[in-house]
Amino acid sequence: MNTYAILNHVCVKPEYRRHDIATRMLVECEKISKQNGCVCMELWSNNFRKPAHECYKNYGFIINDAKFFSKEIN
């Protein structure tokens, strides 16, 4: 069984959005995940968080269903 990271509550306050904060958080999460031998990062997101979904997709996550995203770590 492979080790994977589950990200929970990846959120940025509205007044701080569009400043690459979420992307920088995801970069740090990926770095920590790699250091801990994870091969995949996964997260859940509510359907109404469309801007967040775009951020996750732009970072390389794929949608597994309406709320579940994952990203293979190379």
N, C-alpha and C positions, 0 to 999 in steps of 0.2 A: 504494500500500500504506500502510495506517495504522500508526502507531506505537503499541505497546502495552507494558505493563509486566508482567513475570512475577515474582511474589513467591515466594520460596523460603524454606522453614523458618520459617513464621509460627507461633511456639510461645511459650507462657508456662509457666513452671514451675508444677506443681500447687499449691504453697503460695501462689502469687500470683494464681491464677485468681479470677474473680468480682469483680475490682476495676477493670474496664474497661480493663485494660492492653492487651489484644489490640485492642479497638476504637480506642484512642488510637494504637496502631501503624498500624492500617489507615487512620486519618484522615491521619496523617503520610505514609504511602505514597501515598495518593491526592493529597495536596497536591504532593508531589514529582513524581508522574506528570503532573499537570496542568501544572506548571511546565516540564516537558520535552516537552510537546505530545502526550502519550499520550491515546488515546481509549478505552482499555480496560485494565483490570487483570485478570490471570489468575493462578490458583494451582492447585497440585495438593495433594491431601491423601489420606492412606491411609484406607481404608474404616473402620478401627477408631476413628478420631478423631471420633466422633459429636458430642461437645460443641463441638469446633472447627467442625464443619460447621454447627451451629446458630448459632454466632457469625458465620460468613461469611454465612449466609442472612439473619440479622438486620441485618447491615450493608448488604445489598442485592445480594450476589452471587447468581447463579443457578447451578444445577448443570447442567453440560453433559453429564456422564456420572457414574459413581459416584465419581470422584476429581477431576474437573476443574471448577473454579468460574471464573466471569468476572463482571465488573461494568463496565458502560458508564459512562464519565465524561462528565458533562454540563457 
